Amino acid sequence: MLLVLSDEHKEHLGFLPEVDSAVVGEFGRIAVEFLKKGSNPKIYEGAARKLNVAVETVQHGVEGLMYLLTESSKLMISEVDFQDSVLVLGFSEELNKLLLQLYLDNRKEIRHILSELAPSQPHYHNLEWRLDVQLASRVLRQQVKPVVTFKLHLENEGVRSARVLQTDPATLLHIIQELERALAEVKTNHCRRILRNIK
């Protein structure tokens, strides 16, 4: 899977060939620190003074590198796909190898940081269901009133909880159809393009 880079992102990374490979390595370290601790304008100012460039140029370079590393780590891109993704930037062979090494050295740590930043959501653990049908009551001798009862077991950070839901079969069928329609919609090219840009 190739990483698709926007023109703005390519422009931000365009600063990297103008600096020494040691500086690119330092930018990679700053990008990982940025993920851990947040942005630090003083680091950008110090680097800009040393390189005799604008602070925004350094900031954009570090942020562009951070984006490249995080997106590649998030998608677990292989070495070959990473090289192919970076190839469109038109960098030298040495810089491409340096970026690849930065990615390989930091991808596990970046994935760990991203997993800690992600909000914790309850996820499915188990589902129990029961179909109850009321056939008659004192008032109505002949009636059929089906009810489906679900007990949804969820888990969030090792803590389990349960939710009880109740519905009639017609509503359940409607919910199933809507969910299947939503799943089919996610598979369309238009939706895939949107999801790719959101990631």
For each residue, the residues with C-beta under 8 A, 3 or more apart:
1: 75 77 81
2: 77 81 84 85
3: 68 71 72 75 77 81 82 85
4: 85 196
5: 9 10 13 68 85 88 89
6: 9 10
7: 10 11
8: 11 12
9: 5 6 12 13 64 67 68
10: 5 6 7 13 14 88 89
11: 7 8 14 60
12: 8 9 15 60 61 63 64 67
13: 5 9 10 16 61 64 65 68 89
14: 10 11 17 89
15: 12 18 19 53 57 58 60 61 64
16: 13 19 24 27 61 64 65 91 95
17: 14 91 92 95
18: 15
19: 15 16 23 24 27 51
20: 23 24
21: 24 25 94 95 98
22: 25 26
23: 19 20 26 27 47 51
24: 16 19 20 21 27 28 65 95 98 99 102
25: 21 22 28 29 98 102
26: 22 23 29 30 47
27: 16 19 23 24 30 31 47 61 62 65
28: 24 25 31 32 65 69 102 106
29: 25 26 32 33
30: 26 27 33 34 43 47 62
31: 27 28 34 35 62 63 65 66 69
32: 28 29 35 36 66 69 106 109 110 113
33: 29 30 36 37 40
34: 30 31 37 38 39 40 62 63 66
35: 31 32 66 70 110 113 114
36: 32 33 113
37: 33 34 40
38: 34
39: 34
40: 33 34 37 43 44
41: 44 45 55
42: 45 46
43: 30 40 46 47
44: 40 41 47 48 55 58 59 62
45: 41 42 48 49 55
46: 42 43 49 50
47: 23 26 27 30 43 44 50 51 58
48: 44 45 51 52 53 54 55 57 58
49: 45 46 52
50: 46 47
51: 19 23 47 48 58
52: 48 49
53: 15 48 57 58
54: 48 57 58
55: 41 44 45 48 58 59
56: 59 60
57: 15 48 53 54 60 61
58: 15 44 47 48 51 53 54 55 61 62
59: 44 55 56 62 63
60: 11 12 15 56 57 63 64
61: 12 13 15 16 27 57 58 64 65
62: 27 30 31 34 44 58 59 65 66
63: 12 31 34 59 60 66 67
64: 9 12 13 15 16 60 61 67 68
65: 13 16 24 27 28 31 61 62 68 69 102
66: 31 32 34 35 62 63 69 70
67: 9 12 63 64 70 71
68: 3 5 9 13 64 65 71 72 86 99 103
69: 28 31 32 65 66 72 73 102 103 106 107 110
70: 35 66 67 73 74 110 114
71: 3 67 68 74 75 199
72: 3 68 69 75 77 82 85 103 107
73: 69 70 76 103 106 107 110 111 114
74: 70 71 111 114 199
75: 1 3 71 72 199
76: 73 107 111
77: 1 2 3 72 81 82 85 103
78: 81 82
79: 82 83 100 104
80: 83 84
81: 1 2 3 77 78 84 85
82: 3 72 77 78 79 85 86 99 100 103
83: 79 80 86 87 96 100
84: 2 80 81 87 88
85: 2 3 4 5 72 77 81 82 88
86: 68 82 83 89 91 96 99 100
87: 83 84 90 96
88: 5 10 84 85
89: 5 10 13 14 86
90: 87
91: 16 17 86 95 96 99
92: 17 95 96
93: 96 97
94: 21 97 98
95: 16 17 21 24 91 92 98 99
96: 83 86 87 91 92 93 99 100
97: 93 94 100 101
98: 21 24 25 94 95 101 102
99: 24 68 82 86 91 95 96 102 103
100: 79 82 83 86 96 97 103 104
101: 97 98 104 105
102: 24 25 28 65 69 98 99 105 106
103: 68 69 72 73 77 82 99 100 106 107
104: 79 100 101 107
105: 101 102
106: 28 32 69 73 102 103 109 110
107: 69 72 73 76 103 104 110 111
108: 111 112
109: 32 106 112 113
110: 32 35 69 70 73 106 107 113 114
111: 73 74 76 107 108 114 115
112: 108 109 115 116
113: 32 35 36 109 110 116 117
114: 35 70 73 74 110 111 117 118
115: 111 112 118
116: 112 113
117: 113 114
118: 114 115
119:
120: 156 157
121: 156
122: 154 155 156 161
123: 154 155 156
124: 127 152 153 154 155
125: 153 154 155 160
126: 153
127: 124 150 151 152 153
128: 150 151 153
129: 148 149 150 151
130: 148 149
131: 146 147 148 149
132: 146 147 148 149
133: 144 145 146 147
134: 137 143 144 145 146 147
135: 142 143 144
136: 140 141 142 143
137: 134 140 143
138:
139:
140: 136 137 143
141: 136
142: 135 136
143: 134 135 136 137 140
144: 133 134 135
145: 133 134
146: 131 132 133 134 168 169
147: 131 132 133 134 166 167 168
148: 129 130 131 132 166 167 168 169 172
149: 129 130 131 132 164 165 166
150: 127 128 129 164 165 166 167
151: 127 128 129 162 163 164 165
152: 124 127 162 163 164 165
153: 124 125 126 127 128 160 161 162
154: 122 123 124 125 160 161 162 163
155: 122 123 124 125 158 159 160 161
156: 120 121 122 123 159 161
157: 120
158: 155
159: 155 156
160: 125 153 154 155
161: 122 153 154 155 156
162: 151 152 153 154
163: 151 152 154
164: 149 150 151 152
165: 149 150 151 152
166: 147 148 149 150
167: 147 148 150 171 172 175
168: 146 147 148 171 172
169: 146 148 172 173
170: 173 174
171: 167 168 174 175
172: 148 167 168 169 175 176
173: 169 170 176 177
174: 170 171 177 178
175: 167 171 172 178 179
176: 172 173 179 180
177: 173 174 180 181
178: 174 175 181 182
179: 175 176 182 183
180: 176 177 183 184
181: 177 178 184 185
182: 178 179 185 186
183: 179 180 186 187
184: 180 181 187 188
185: 181 182 188 191
186: 182 183 191 192 195
187: 183 184 191 192
188: 184 185 191 192
189: 192 193
190: 193 194
191: 185 186 187 188 194 195
192: 186 187 188 189 195 196
193: 189 190 196 197
194: 190 191 197 198
195: 186 191 192 198 199
196: 4 192 193 199
197: 193 194
198: 194 195
199: 71 74 75 195 196
